[in-house]
Amino acid sequence: MSDLEFDLDHLDFDQAEQNVEQQQLAQLERAAEPQFGDDDDECSGGACKI
């Protein structure tokens, strides 16, 4: 076996794919959360309305 050949039989690609999908879903859920309080707050978005 040369140095460039790898044995990939011991790797669990299905589990890795599931882990990546879970991480992506978690990031999407965090991104959907408001960053500056509630939407009905007059100061949401970081700029207060006077």
N, C-alpha and C positions, 0 to 999 in steps of 0.2 A: 504494500500500500504506500503510495507516494504521500508527500506532505500536503498535497492539494486535494486529496480525497477525504471526505468526511463521512462518518457514519451517523445518519440522521434518524435511525430507527428508534433511538431512545427518546427523541423529542416528541412532545404532545402538542401538535399543531392545533387540534380542535380546542383544547383547553386554553391555549394562548389566544386563539381567536375570540373565545368567549370573554376572556379577561379584557381584551382590547375593546370589545363592544360594551362591556360594563363600564369601563373607564370613560369611553366616549359619551355614553348616556349620562353619567354622573356630571361630566363637564357641561353638557347641554342643559341639564337641570340647574346647575349653578349659574349658567349664563342667563337663564330665563328669570332669575330672581332679581327684583329691583335693587339697584346699587345704592340708591340714596333715599331710603325710607319708602313710605307708601306712595302710590300714584296720586292719591287725592291730597297729598301734603302740598302746601303752597311752596315749600322749599325743595321739593323733589327735583332732582337733576343738578342740585348744587347751587342754583341761583334763586334767591328768594324774590318773590314778587312784592312790590310795594304799592 
